[in-house]
């Protein structure tokens, strides 16, 4: 179920980026933050451990994708702060288990490293947000994913309209097993079934992705998929 929610969430981001569904920060609204007294678990000294997969957010101010984190617990989001300033609710979207900050807001900020603090019903999530002023390719989603039997694996990659080429992987991969469109790299579940058939003890498959940018430079991106 989480894998289905993740794929649907990625599709929302891609539709925003492709103009198929224009999303203005004013129109992207999460429910009004509760006004009642917060429970004791939200004391500023309480830092949530081990419920969120990302420890860092990264975003190019030229990107049309909104960065997001995956929160592995069902919590209520009370507020999101950037360098101690509260971000307006209409630029934050939380659809469990993903929380994103709208790219149209981030693209108005200066490049640099920001402190991101998310106040939830169970405490604070603190991490860094790096904004860069360039068009080098990068992975918007986590570069690690887990394989669920019978389900394709997808990654969201910002290539700034460039194509990709899988140049290396554990045991090799035929191009019929994957495709890349609108920033989504989808790897067919049959590839992972094949790898498990070859070696039932295999723990992970590593992919090396080559992306050419600026018409001459090549960026190598590493992705991992856990099989066990």
PyMOL CGO cylinders between C-alpha atoms (Angstrom):
from pymol import cmd
from pymol.cgo import CYLINDER

trace = [
    CYLINDER, 0.00, 0.00, 0.00, 2.84, 2.43, 0.85, 0.3, 1, 1, 1, 1, 1, 1,
    CYLINDER, 2.84, 2.43, 0.85, 4.44, 1.68, -2.52, 0.3, 1, 1, 1, 1, 1, 1,
    CYLINDER, 4.44, 1.68, -2.52, 1.15, 2.57, -4.28, 0.3, 1, 1, 1, 1, 1, 1,
    CYLINDER, 1.15, 2.57, -4.28, 0.84, 5.82, -2.27, 0.3, 1, 1, 1, 1, 1, 1,
    CYLINDER, 0.84, 5.82, -2.27, 4.44, 6.68, -3.15, 0.3, 1, 1, 1, 1, 1, 1,
    CYLINDER, 4.44, 6.68, -3.15, 3.88, 6.14, -6.89, 0.3, 1, 1, 1, 1, 1, 1,
    CYLINDER, 3.88, 6.14, -6.89, 0.66, 8.22, -6.77, 0.3, 1, 1, 1, 1, 1, 1,
    CYLINDER, 0.66, 8.22, -6.77, 2.52, 10.97, -4.87, 0.3, 1, 1, 1, 1, 1, 1,
    CYLINDER, 2.52, 10.97, -4.87, 5.29, 11.05, -7.48, 0.3, 1, 1, 1, 1, 1, 1,
    CYLINDER, 5.29, 11.05, -7.48, 2.70, 11.27, -10.25, 0.3, 1, 1, 1, 1, 1, 1,
    CYLINDER, 2.70, 11.27, -10.25, 1.19, 14.36, -8.55, 0.3, 1, 1, 1, 1, 1, 1,
    CYLINDER, 1.19, 14.36, -8.55, 4.60, 16.04, -8.51, 0.3, 1, 1, 1, 1, 1, 1,
    CYLINDER, 4.60, 16.04, -8.51, 5.24, 15.14, -12.15, 0.3, 1, 1, 1, 1, 1, 1,
    CYLINDER, 5.24, 15.14, -12.15, 1.86, 16.44, -13.28, 0.3, 1, 1, 1, 1, 1, 1,
    CYLINDER, 1.86, 16.44, -13.28, 2.64, 19.72, -11.52, 0.3, 1, 1, 1, 1, 1, 1,
    CYLINDER, 2.64, 19.72, -11.52, 6.05, 19.93, -13.20, 0.3, 1, 1, 1, 1, 1, 1,
    CYLINDER, 6.05, 19.93, -13.20, 4.74, 19.08, -16.68, 0.3, 1, 1, 1, 1, 1, 1,
    CYLINDER, 4.74, 19.08, -16.68, 2.00, 21.67, -16.60, 0.3, 1, 1, 1, 1, 1, 1,
    CYLINDER, 2.00, 21.67, -16.60, -0.70, 19.04, -16.83, 0.3, 1, 1, 1, 1, 1, 1,
    CYLINDER, -0.70, 19.04, -16.83, -1.97, 20.31, -13.54, 0.3, 1, 1, 1, 1, 1, 1,
    CYLINDER, -1.97, 20.31, -13.54, -0.89, 23.81, -12.66, 0.3, 1, 1, 1, 1, 1, 1,
    CYLINDER, -0.89, 23.81, -12.66, -0.46, 24.10, -8.92, 0.3, 1, 1, 1, 1, 1, 1,
    CYLINDER, -0.46, 24.10, -8.92, -0.06, 27.47, -7.32, 0.3, 1, 1, 1, 1, 1, 1,
    CYLINDER, -0.06, 27.47, -7.32, 1.14, 27.57, -3.71, 0.3, 1, 1, 1, 1, 1, 1,
    CYLINDER, 1.14, 27.57, -3.71, -2.13, 29.29, -2.81, 0.3, 1, 1, 1, 1, 1, 1,
    CYLINDER, -2.13, 29.29, -2.81, -4.07, 26.28, -4.09, 0.3, 1, 1, 1, 1, 1, 1,
    CYLINDER, -4.07, 26.28, -4.09, -1.93, 23.64, -2.35, 0.3, 1, 1, 1, 1, 1, 1,
    CYLINDER, -1.93, 23.64, -2.35, -3.31, 23.66, 1.16, 0.3, 1, 1, 1, 1, 1, 1,
    CYLINDER, -3.31, 23.66, 1.16, -3.04, 21.27, 4.06, 0.3, 1, 1, 1, 1, 1, 1,
    CYLINDER, -3.04, 21.27, 4.06, -5.70, 21.28, 6.78, 0.3, 1, 1, 1, 1, 1, 1,
    CYLINDER, -5.70, 21.28, 6.78, -5.61, 24.21, 9.17, 0.3, 1, 1, 1, 1, 1, 1,
    CYLINDER, -5.61, 24.21, 9.17, -3.10, 23.62, 11.93, 0.3, 1, 1, 1, 1, 1, 1,
    CYLINDER, -3.10, 23.62, 11.93, -4.73, 22.77, 15.28, 0.3, 1, 1, 1, 1, 1, 1,
    CYLINDER, -4.73, 22.77, 15.28, -5.15, 25.71, 17.64, 0.3, 1, 1, 1, 1, 1, 1,
    CYLINDER, -5.15, 25.71, 17.64, -5.56, 23.66, 20.78, 0.3, 1, 1, 1, 1, 1, 1,
    CYLINDER, -5.56, 23.66, 20.78, -2.74, 23.22, 23.27, 0.3, 1, 1, 1, 1, 1, 1,
    CYLINDER, -2.74, 23.22, 23.27, -0.16, 20.83, 21.90, 0.3, 1, 1, 1, 1, 1, 1,
    CYLINDER, -0.16, 20.83, 21.90, 0.49, 17.57, 23.76, 0.3, 1, 1, 1, 1, 1, 1,
    CYLINDER, 0.49, 17.57, 23.76, 3.61, 17.21, 25.86, 0.3, 1, 1, 1, 1, 1, 1,
    CYLINDER, 3.61, 17.21, 25.86, 5.25, 15.08, 23.14, 0.3, 1, 1, 1, 1, 1, 1,
    CYLINDER, 5.25, 15.08, 23.14, 5.70, 18.24, 21.05, 0.3, 1, 1, 1, 1, 1, 1,
    CYLINDER, 5.70, 18.24, 21.05, 8.00, 19.88, 23.55, 0.3, 1, 1, 1, 1, 1, 1,
    CYLINDER, 8.00, 19.88, 23.55, 10.89, 21.47, 21.56, 0.3, 1, 1, 1, 1, 1, 1,
    CYLINDER, 10.89, 21.47, 21.56, 13.36, 19.22, 23.34, 0.3, 1, 1, 1, 1, 1, 1,
    CYLINDER, 13.36, 19.22, 23.34, 11.72, 16.09, 21.95, 0.3, 1, 1, 1, 1, 1, 1,
    CYLINDER, 11.72, 16.09, 21.95, 13.34, 15.00, 18.67, 0.3, 1, 1, 1, 1, 1, 1,
    CYLINDER, 13.34, 15.00, 18.67, 11.61, 12.21, 16.78, 0.3, 1, 1, 1, 1, 1, 1,
    CYLINDER, 11.61, 12.21, 16.78, 13.95, 9.27, 16.10, 0.3, 1, 1, 1, 1, 1, 1,
    CYLINDER, 13.95, 9.27, 16.10, 13.80, 6.80, 13.23, 0.3, 1, 1, 1, 1, 1, 1,
    CYLINDER, 13.80, 6.80, 13.23, 10.39, 7.63, 11.72, 0.3, 1, 1, 1, 1, 1, 1,
    CYLINDER, 10.39, 7.63, 11.72, 11.58, 9.60, 8.71, 0.3, 1, 1, 1, 1, 1, 1,
    CYLINDER, 11.58, 9.60, 8.71, 13.72, 8.19, 5.92, 0.3, 1, 1, 1, 1, 1, 1,
    CYLINDER, 13.72, 8.19, 5.92, 15.42, 11.39, 4.80, 0.3, 1, 1, 1, 1, 1, 1,
    CYLINDER, 15.42, 11.39, 4.80, 17.95, 13.27, 6.91, 0.3, 1, 1, 1, 1, 1, 1,
    CYLINDER, 17.95, 13.27, 6.91, 18.44, 16.00, 4.35, 0.3, 1, 1, 1, 1, 1, 1,
    CYLINDER, 18.44, 16.00, 4.35, 16.47, 17.79, 1.62, 0.3, 1, 1, 1, 1, 1, 1,
    CYLINDER, 16.47, 17.79, 1.62, 18.04, 19.05, -1.61, 0.3, 1, 1, 1, 1, 1, 1,
    CYLINDER, 18.04, 19.05, -1.61, 16.53, 21.31, -4.25, 0.3, 1, 1, 1, 1, 1, 1,
    CYLINDER, 16.53, 21.31, -4.25, 17.61, 23.34, -7.26, 0.3, 1, 1, 1, 1, 1, 1,
    CYLINDER, 17.61, 23.34, -7.26, 15.88, 26.71, -7.48, 0.3, 1, 1, 1, 1, 1, 1,
    CYLINDER, 15.88, 26.71, -7.48, 15.48, 25.99, -11.21, 0.3, 1, 1, 1, 1, 1, 1,
    CYLINDER, 15.48, 25.99, -11.21, 13.58, 22.75, -10.65, 0.3, 1, 1, 1, 1, 1, 1,
    CYLINDER, 13.58, 22.75, -10.65, 9.89, 22.22, -11.33, 0.3, 1, 1, 1, 1, 1, 1,
    CYLINDER, 9.89, 22.22, -11.33, 9.72, 19.33, -8.83, 0.3, 1, 1, 1, 1, 1, 1,
    CYLINDER, 9.72, 19.33, -8.83, 8.88, 19.87, -5.17, 0.3, 1, 1, 1, 1, 1, 1,
    CYLINDER, 8.88, 19.87, -5.17, 11.26, 18.17, -2.73, 0.3, 1, 1, 1, 1, 1, 1,
    CYLINDER, 11.26, 18.17, -2.73, 9.75, 15.86, -0.16, 0.3, 1, 1, 1, 1, 1, 1,
    CYLINDER, 9.75, 15.86, -0.16, 10.56, 13.66, 2.80, 0.3, 1, 1, 1, 1, 1, 1,
    CYLINDER, 10.56, 13.66, 2.80, 9.03, 10.32, 3.74, 0.3, 1, 1, 1, 1, 1, 1,
    CYLINDER, 9.03, 10.32, 3.74, 7.72, 10.07, 7.30, 0.3, 1, 1, 1, 1, 1, 1,
    CYLINDER, 7.72, 10.07, 7.30, 7.31, 6.48, 8.49, 0.3, 1, 1, 1, 1, 1, 1,
    CYLINDER, 7.31, 6.48, 8.49, 4.73, 7.22, 11.15, 0.3, 1, 1, 1, 1, 1, 1,
    CYLINDER, 4.73, 7.22, 11.15, 1.17, 8.55, 11.09, 0.3, 1, 1, 1, 1, 1, 1,
    CYLINDER, 1.17, 8.55, 11.09, 1.56, 11.98, 12.67, 0.3, 1, 1, 1, 1, 1, 1,
    CYLINDER, 1.56, 11.98, 12.67, -0.18, 15.35, 12.55, 0.3, 1, 1, 1, 1, 1, 1,
    CYLINDER, -0.18, 15.35, 12.55, 1.91, 18.21, 11.13, 0.3, 1, 1, 1, 1, 1, 1,
    CYLINDER, 1.91, 18.21, 11.13, 1.50, 21.36, 13.21, 0.3, 1, 1, 1, 1, 1, 1,
    CYLINDER, 1.50, 21.36, 13.21, 4.00, 23.67, 11.53, 0.3, 1, 1, 1, 1, 1, 1,
    CYLINDER, 4.00, 23.67, 11.53, 7.10, 23.80, 9.33, 0.3, 1, 1, 1, 1, 1, 1,
    CYLINDER, 7.10, 23.80, 9.33, 9.86, 26.33, 9.99, 0.3, 1, 1, 1, 1, 1, 1,
    CYLINDER, 9.86, 26.33, 9.99, 12.76, 27.42, 7.82, 0.3, 1, 1, 1, 1, 1, 1,
    CYLINDER, 12.76, 27.42, 7.82, 15.55, 29.17, 9.71, 0.3, 1, 1, 1, 1, 1, 1,
    CYLINDER, 15.55, 29.17, 9.71, 13.14, 29.84, 12.60, 0.3, 1, 1, 1, 1, 1, 1,
    CYLINDER, 13.14, 29.84, 12.60, 10.53, 31.45, 10.32, 0.3, 1, 1, 1, 1, 1, 1,
    CYLINDER, 10.53, 31.45, 10.32, 7.24, 29.59, 9.93, 0.3, 1, 1, 1, 1, 1, 1,
    CYLINDER, 7.24, 29.59, 9.93, 6.44, 28.58, 6.35, 0.3, 1, 1, 1, 1, 1, 1,
    CYLINDER, 6.44, 28.58, 6.35, 2.91, 29.44, 5.27, 0.3, 1, 1, 1, 1, 1, 1,
    CYLINDER, 2.91, 29.44, 5.27, 0.57, 26.47, 5.36, 0.3, 1, 1, 1, 1, 1, 1,
    CYLINDER, 0.57, 26.47, 5.36, -0.38, 26.85, 1.70, 0.3, 1, 1, 1, 1, 1, 1,
    CYLINDER, -0.38, 26.85, 1.70, 3.09, 25.87, 0.46, 0.3, 1, 1, 1, 1, 1, 1,
    CYLINDER, 3.09, 25.87, 0.46, 3.30, 22.68, 2.51, 0.3, 1, 1, 1, 1, 1, 1,
    CYLINDER, 3.30, 22.68, 2.51, 1.57, 19.47, 1.43, 0.3, 1, 1, 1, 1, 1, 1,
    CYLINDER, 1.57, 19.47, 1.43, 1.39, 16.42, 3.70, 0.3, 1, 1, 1, 1, 1, 1,
    CYLINDER, 1.39, 16.42, 3.70, -0.13, 13.29, 2.23, 0.3, 1, 1, 1, 1, 1, 1,
    CYLINDER, -0.13, 13.29, 2.23, 0.96, 10.42, 4.44, 0.3, 1, 1, 1, 1, 1, 1,
    CYLINDER, 0.96, 10.42, 4.44, 3.70, 9.34, 4.33, 0.3, 1, 1, 1, 1, 1, 1,
    CYLINDER, 3.70, 9.34, 4.33, 5.13, 12.21, 2.23, 0.3, 1, 1, 1, 1, 1, 1,
    CYLINDER, 5.13, 12.21, 2.23, 5.62, 15.87, 3.17, 0.3, 1, 1, 1, 1, 1, 1,
    CYLINDER, 5.62, 15.87, 3.17, 6.64, 18.28, 0.40, 0.3, 1, 1, 1, 1, 1, 1,
    CYLINDER, 6.64, 18.28, 0.40, 7.44, 21.99, 0.18, 0.3, 1, 1, 1, 1, 1, 1,
    CYLINDER, 7.44, 21.99, 0.18, 6.15, 23.62, -2.99, 0.3, 1, 1, 1, 1, 1, 1,
    CYLINDER, 6.15, 23.62, -2.99, 8.93, 24.35, -5.47, 0.3, 1, 1, 1, 1, 1, 1,
    CYLINDER, 8.93, 24.35, -5.47, 7.43, 27.71, -6.49, 0.3, 1, 1, 1, 1, 1, 1,
    CYLINDER, 7.43, 27.71, -6.49, 8.07, 28.98, -2.96, 0.3, 1, 1, 1, 1, 1, 1,
    CYLINDER, 8.07, 28.98, -2.96, 11.58, 27.53, -2.70, 0.3, 1, 1, 1, 1, 1, 1,
    CYLINDER, 11.58, 27.53, -2.70, 12.54, 28.92, -6.09, 0.3, 1, 1, 1, 1, 1, 1,
    CYLINDER, 12.54, 28.92, -6.09, 12.12, 32.46, -4.72, 0.3, 1, 1, 1, 1, 1, 1,
    CYLINDER, 12.12, 32.46, -4.72, 14.81, 31.92, -2.07, 0.3, 1, 1, 1, 1, 1, 1,
    CYLINDER, 14.81, 31.92, -2.07, 18.55, 32.36, -2.33, 0.3, 1, 1, 1, 1, 1, 1,
    CYLINDER, 18.55, 32.36, -2.33, 20.85, 29.38, -2.68, 0.3, 1, 1, 1, 1, 1, 1,
    CYLINDER, 20.85, 29.38, -2.68, 22.33, 28.18, 0.60, 0.3, 1, 1, 1, 1, 1, 1,
    CYLINDER, 22.33, 28.18, 0.60, 21.86, 25.77, 3.49, 0.3, 1, 1, 1, 1, 1, 1,
    CYLINDER, 21.86, 25.77, 3.49, 18.74, 26.24, 5.60, 0.3, 1, 1, 1, 1, 1, 1,
    CYLINDER, 18.74, 26.24, 5.60, 17.61, 24.65, 8.86, 0.3, 1, 1, 1, 1, 1, 1,
    CYLINDER, 17.61, 24.65, 8.86, 14.27, 22.91, 8.49, 0.3, 1, 1, 1, 1, 1, 1,
    CYLINDER, 14.27, 22.91, 8.49, 12.20, 22.12, 11.57, 0.3, 1, 1, 1, 1, 1, 1,
    CYLINDER, 12.20, 22.12, 11.57, 8.89, 20.24, 11.36, 0.3, 1, 1, 1, 1, 1, 1,
    CYLINDER, 8.89, 20.24, 11.36, 6.67, 20.26, 14.45, 0.3, 1, 1, 1, 1, 1, 1,
    CYLINDER, 6.67, 20.26, 14.45, 4.52, 17.13, 14.59, 0.3, 1, 1, 1, 1, 1, 1,
    CYLINDER, 4.52, 17.13, 14.59, 2.13, 15.61, 17.10, 0.3, 1, 1, 1, 1, 1, 1,
    CYLINDER, 2.13, 15.61, 17.10, 5.01, 13.42, 18.32, 0.3, 1, 1, 1, 1, 1, 1,
    CYLINDER, 5.01, 13.42, 18.32, 7.84, 15.92, 18.43, 0.3, 1, 1, 1, 1, 1, 1,
    CYLINDER, 7.84, 15.92, 18.43, 10.22, 17.75, 16.10, 0.3, 1, 1, 1, 1, 1, 1,
    CYLINDER, 10.22, 17.75, 16.10, 11.88, 16.56, 12.91, 0.3, 1, 1, 1, 1, 1, 1,
    CYLINDER, 11.88, 16.56, 12.91, 15.00, 18.62, 12.31, 0.3, 1, 1, 1, 1, 1, 1,
    CYLINDER, 15.00, 18.62, 12.31, 17.11, 18.49, 9.15, 0.3, 1, 1, 1, 1, 1, 1,
    CYLINDER, 17.11, 18.49, 9.15, 18.98, 20.62, 6.63, 0.3, 1, 1, 1, 1, 1, 1,
    CYLINDER, 18.98, 20.62, 6.63, 17.61, 21.89, 3.34, 0.3, 1, 1, 1, 1, 1, 1,
    CYLINDER, 17.61, 21.89, 3.34, 20.20, 22.73, 0.68, 0.3, 1, 1, 1, 1, 1, 1,
    CYLINDER, 20.20, 22.73, 0.68, 19.16, 25.03, -2.17, 0.3, 1, 1, 1, 1, 1, 1,
    CYLINDER, 19.16, 25.03, -2.17, 21.48, 25.25, -5.17, 0.3, 1, 1, 1, 1, 1, 1,
    CYLINDER, 21.48, 25.25, -5.17, 21.56, 27.62, -8.13, 0.3, 1, 1, 1, 1, 1, 1,
    CYLINDER, 21.56, 27.62, -8.13, 22.48, 25.22, -10.93, 0.3, 1, 1, 1, 1, 1, 1,
    CYLINDER, 22.48, 25.22, -10.93, 20.98, 22.64, -13.27, 0.3, 1, 1, 1, 1, 1, 1,
    CYLINDER, 20.98, 22.64, -13.27, 22.98, 19.55, -12.35, 0.3, 1, 1, 1, 1, 1, 1,
    CYLINDER, 22.98, 19.55, -12.35, 20.83, 16.39, -12.29, 0.3, 1, 1, 1, 1, 1, 1,
    CYLINDER, 20.83, 16.39, -12.29, 19.85, 14.94, -8.90, 0.3, 1, 1, 1, 1, 1, 1,
    CYLINDER, 19.85, 14.94, -8.90, 17.44, 12.48, -7.31, 0.3, 1, 1, 1, 1, 1, 1,
    CYLINDER, 17.44, 12.48, -7.31, 14.32, 14.16, -5.93, 0.3, 1, 1, 1, 1, 1, 1,
    CYLINDER, 14.32, 14.16, -5.93, 13.08, 11.05, -4.15, 0.3, 1, 1, 1, 1, 1, 1,
    CYLINDER, 13.08, 11.05, -4.15, 15.30, 8.96, -1.92, 0.3, 1, 1, 1, 1, 1, 1,
    CYLINDER, 15.30, 8.96, -1.92, 18.09, 7.19, -3.83, 0.3, 1, 1, 1, 1, 1, 1,
    CYLINDER, 18.09, 7.19, -3.83, 17.16, 4.01, -1.93, 0.3, 1, 1, 1, 1, 1, 1,
    CYLINDER, 17.16, 4.01, -1.93, 13.97, 1.99, -2.37, 0.3, 1, 1, 1, 1, 1, 1,
    CYLINDER, 13.97, 1.99, -2.37, 12.72, -1.43, -1.35, 0.3, 1, 1, 1, 1, 1, 1,
    CYLINDER, 12.72, -1.43, -1.35, 11.28, -3.99, -3.72, 0.3, 1, 1, 1, 1, 1, 1,
    CYLINDER, 11.28, -3.99, -3.72, 7.83, -5.42, -2.99, 0.3, 1, 1, 1, 1, 1, 1,
    CYLINDER, 7.83, -5.42, -2.99, 7.11, -8.60, -4.92, 0.3, 1, 1, 1, 1, 1, 1,
    CYLINDER, 7.11, -8.60, -4.92, 5.14, -7.97, -8.10, 0.3, 1, 1, 1, 1, 1, 1,
    CYLINDER, 5.14, -7.97, -8.10, 5.49, -4.18, -7.90, 0.3, 1, 1, 1, 1, 1, 1,
    CYLINDER, 5.49, -4.18, -7.90, 7.61, -1.94, -10.14, 0.3, 1, 1, 1, 1, 1, 1,
    CYLINDER, 7.61, -1.94, -10.14, 10.16, 0.34, -8.46, 0.3, 1, 1, 1, 1, 1, 1,
    CYLINDER, 10.16, 0.34, -8.46, 10.18, 4.06, -9.29, 0.3, 1, 1, 1, 1, 1, 1,
    CYLINDER, 10.18, 4.06, -9.29, 12.57, 6.93, -8.65, 0.3, 1, 1, 1, 1, 1, 1,
    CYLINDER, 12.57, 6.93, -8.65, 11.92, 10.62, -9.29, 0.3, 1, 1, 1, 1, 1, 1,
    CYLINDER, 11.92, 10.62, -9.29, 14.97, 12.25, -10.91, 0.3, 1, 1, 1, 1, 1, 1,
    CYLINDER, 14.97, 12.25, -10.91, 15.42, 15.89, -11.94, 0.3, 1, 1, 1, 1, 1, 1,
    CYLINDER, 15.42, 15.89, -11.94, 17.38, 15.84, -15.20, 0.3, 1, 1, 1, 1, 1, 1,
    CYLINDER, 17.38, 15.84, -15.20, 16.21, 19.23, -16.53, 0.3, 1, 1, 1, 1, 1, 1,
    CYLINDER, 16.21, 19.23, -16.53, 14.75, 17.56, -19.65, 0.3, 1, 1, 1, 1, 1, 1,
    CYLINDER, 14.75, 17.56, -19.65, 17.81, 15.40, -20.32, 0.3, 1, 1, 1, 1, 1, 1,
    CYLINDER, 17.81, 15.40, -20.32, 17.56, 11.64, -20.88, 0.3, 1, 1, 1, 1, 1, 1,
    CYLINDER, 17.56, 11.64, -20.88, 19.30, 8.99, -18.83, 0.3, 1, 1, 1, 1, 1, 1,
    CYLINDER, 19.30, 8.99, -18.83, 21.30, 5.83, -19.47, 0.3, 1, 1, 1, 1, 1, 1,
    CYLINDER, 21.30, 5.83, -19.47, 21.75, 2.96, -17.03, 0.3, 1, 1, 1, 1, 1, 1,
    CYLINDER, 21.75, 2.96, -17.03, 25.42, 2.22, -17.62, 0.3, 1, 1, 1, 1, 1, 1,
    CYLINDER, 25.42, 2.22, -17.62, 25.97, -0.31, -14.86, 0.3, 1, 1, 1, 1, 1, 1,
    CYLINDER, 25.97, -0.31, -14.86, 24.03, -2.43, -12.44, 0.3, 1, 1, 1, 1, 1, 1,
    CYLINDER, 24.03, -2.43, -12.44, 24.45, -5.58, -10.40, 0.3, 1, 1, 1, 1, 1, 1,
    CYLINDER, 24.45, -5.58, -10.40, 24.48, -8.30, -13.04, 0.3, 1, 1, 1, 1, 1, 1,
    CYLINDER, 24.48, -8.30, -13.04, 23.46, -5.94, -15.88, 0.3, 1, 1, 1, 1, 1, 1,
    CYLINDER, 23.46, -5.94, -15.88, 20.00, -4.89, -17.07, 0.3, 1, 1, 1, 1, 1, 1,
    CYLINDER, 20.00, -4.89, -17.07, 18.29, -5.01, -20.46, 0.3, 1, 1, 1, 1, 1, 1,
    CYLINDER, 18.29, -5.01, -20.46, 16.64, -1.77, -21.62, 0.3, 1, 1, 1, 1, 1, 1,
    CYLINDER, 16.64, -1.77, -21.62, 13.31, -3.60, -21.89, 0.3, 1, 1, 1, 1, 1, 1,
    CYLINDER, 13.31, -3.60, -21.89, 13.19, -3.74, -18.10, 0.3, 1, 1, 1, 1, 1, 1,
    CYLINDER, 13.19, -3.74, -18.10, 13.09, 0.02, -17.52, 0.3, 1, 1, 1, 1, 1, 1,
    CYLINDER, 13.09, 0.02, -17.52, 11.84, 3.28, -18.97, 0.3, 1, 1, 1, 1, 1, 1,
    CYLINDER, 11.84, 3.28, -18.97, 12.26, 6.97, -18.14, 0.3, 1, 1, 1, 1, 1, 1,
    CYLINDER, 12.26, 6.97, -18.14, 9.57, 9.57, -18.74, 0.3, 1, 1, 1, 1, 1, 1,
    CYLINDER, 9.57, 9.57, -18.74, 8.74, 12.97, -17.20, 0.3, 1, 1, 1, 1, 1, 1,
    CYLINDER, 8.74, 12.97, -17.20, 11.40, 12.51, -14.54, 0.3, 1, 1, 1, 1, 1, 1,
    CYLINDER, 11.40, 12.51, -14.54, 10.22, 9.07, -13.42, 0.3, 1, 1, 1, 1, 1, 1,
    CYLINDER, 10.22, 9.07, -13.42, 12.58, 6.12, -13.78, 0.3, 1, 1, 1, 1, 1, 1,
    CYLINDER, 12.58, 6.12, -13.78, 10.51, 2.93, -13.56, 0.3, 1, 1, 1, 1, 1, 1,
    CYLINDER, 10.51, 2.93, -13.56, 12.21, -0.45, -13.24, 0.3, 1, 1, 1, 1, 1, 1,
    CYLINDER, 12.21, -0.45, -13.24, 9.97, -3.40, -14.04, 0.3, 1, 1, 1, 1, 1, 1,
    CYLINDER, 9.97, -3.40, -14.04, 9.36, -5.89, -11.24, 0.3, 1, 1, 1, 1, 1, 1,
    CYLINDER, 9.36, -5.89, -11.24, 10.35, -8.74, -13.57, 0.3, 1, 1, 1, 1, 1, 1,
    CYLINDER, 10.35, -8.74, -13.57, 13.97, -7.60, -13.38, 0.3, 1, 1, 1, 1, 1, 1,
    CYLINDER, 13.97, -7.60, -13.38, 14.04, -8.02, -9.60, 0.3, 1, 1, 1, 1, 1, 1,
    CYLINDER, 14.04, -8.02, -9.60, 12.23, -11.35, -9.79, 0.3, 1, 1, 1, 1, 1, 1,
    CYLINDER, 12.23, -11.35, -9.79, 14.94, -12.50, -12.22, 0.3, 1, 1, 1, 1, 1, 1,
    CYLINDER, 14.94, -12.50, -12.22, 17.73, -11.41, -9.87, 0.3, 1, 1, 1, 1, 1, 1,
    CYLINDER, 17.73, -11.41, -9.87, 16.12, -13.21, -6.94, 0.3, 1, 1, 1, 1, 1, 1,
    CYLINDER, 16.12, -13.21, -6.94, 15.68, -16.32, -9.06, 0.3, 1, 1, 1, 1, 1, 1,
    CYLINDER, 15.68, -16.32, -9.06, 19.39, -16.23, -9.94, 0.3, 1, 1, 1, 1, 1, 1,
    CYLINDER, 19.39, -16.23, -9.94, 20.38, -15.68, -6.32, 0.3, 1, 1, 1, 1, 1, 1,
    CYLINDER, 20.38, -15.68, -6.32, 17.71, -15.93, -3.60, 0.3, 1, 1, 1, 1, 1, 1,
    CYLINDER, 17.71, -15.93, -3.60, 20.18, -14.54, -1.06, 0.3, 1, 1, 1, 1, 1, 1,
    CYLINDER, 20.18, -14.54, -1.06, 20.80, -11.30, -2.96, 0.3, 1, 1, 1, 1, 1, 1,
    CYLINDER, 20.80, -11.30, -2.96, 20.24, -8.34, -0.65, 0.3, 1, 1, 1, 1, 1, 1,
    CYLINDER, 20.24, -8.34, -0.65, 20.45, -5.31, -2.93, 0.3, 1, 1, 1, 1, 1, 1,
    CYLINDER, 20.45, -5.31, -2.93, 20.71, -4.21, -6.56, 0.3, 1, 1, 1, 1, 1, 1,
    CYLINDER, 20.71, -4.21, -6.56, 22.83, -1.14, -7.32, 0.3, 1, 1, 1, 1, 1, 1,
    CYLINDER, 22.83, -1.14, -7.32, 22.22, 0.98, -10.42, 0.3, 1, 1, 1, 1, 1, 1,
    CYLINDER, 22.22, 0.98, -10.42, 24.65, 3.49, -11.92, 0.3, 1, 1, 1, 1, 1, 1,
    CYLINDER, 24.65, 3.49, -11.92, 22.79, 6.14, -13.92, 0.3, 1, 1, 1, 1, 1, 1,
    CYLINDER, 22.79, 6.14, -13.92, 24.53, 8.47, -16.38, 0.3, 1, 1, 1, 1, 1, 1,
    CYLINDER, 24.53, 8.47, -16.38, 22.95, 11.83, -17.21, 0.3, 1, 1, 1, 1, 1, 1,
    CYLINDER, 22.95, 11.83, -17.21, 24.51, 14.27, -19.68, 0.3, 1, 1, 1, 1, 1, 1,
    CYLINDER, 24.51, 14.27, -19.68, 23.94, 17.97, -18.97, 0.3, 1, 1, 1, 1, 1, 1,
    CYLINDER, 23.94, 17.97, -18.97, 25.18, 21.27, -20.32, 0.3, 1, 1, 1, 1, 1, 1,
    CYLINDER, 25.18, 21.27, -20.32, 25.64, 19.36, -23.59, 0.3, 1, 1, 1, 1, 1, 1,
    CYLINDER, 25.64, 19.36, -23.59, 28.99, 18.01, -22.41, 0.3, 1, 1, 1, 1, 1, 1,
    CYLINDER, 28.99, 18.01, -22.41, 29.19, 17.11, -18.73, 0.3, 1, 1, 1, 1, 1, 1,
    CYLINDER, 29.19, 17.11, -18.73, 28.11, 13.76, -17.32, 0.3, 1, 1, 1, 1, 1, 1,
    CYLINDER, 28.11, 13.76, -17.32, 26.62, 13.19, -13.89, 0.3, 1, 1, 1, 1, 1, 1,
    CYLINDER, 26.62, 13.19, -13.89, 26.72, 9.69, -12.38, 0.3, 1, 1, 1, 1, 1, 1,
    CYLINDER, 26.72, 9.69, -12.38, 23.83, 8.93, -10.03, 0.3, 1, 1, 1, 1, 1, 1,
    CYLINDER, 23.83, 8.93, -10.03, 23.80, 5.84, -7.81, 0.3, 1, 1, 1, 1, 1, 1,
    CYLINDER, 23.80, 5.84, -7.81, 20.50, 4.16, -6.89, 0.3, 1, 1, 1, 1, 1, 1,
    CYLINDER, 20.50, 4.16, -6.89, 19.93, 1.17, -4.64, 0.3, 1, 1, 1, 1, 1, 1,
    CYLINDER, 19.93, 1.17, -4.64, 17.00, -1.22, -4.33, 0.3, 1, 1, 1, 1, 1, 1,
    CYLINDER, 17.00, -1.22, -4.33, 16.77, -3.56, -1.36, 0.3, 1, 1, 1, 1, 1, 1,
    CYLINDER, 16.77, -3.56, -1.36, 15.45, -7.04, -2.11, 0.3, 1, 1, 1, 1, 1, 1,
    CYLINDER, 15.45, -7.04, -2.11, 15.13, -8.56, 1.37, 0.3, 1, 1, 1, 1, 1, 1,
]
cmd.load_cgo(trace, "trace")
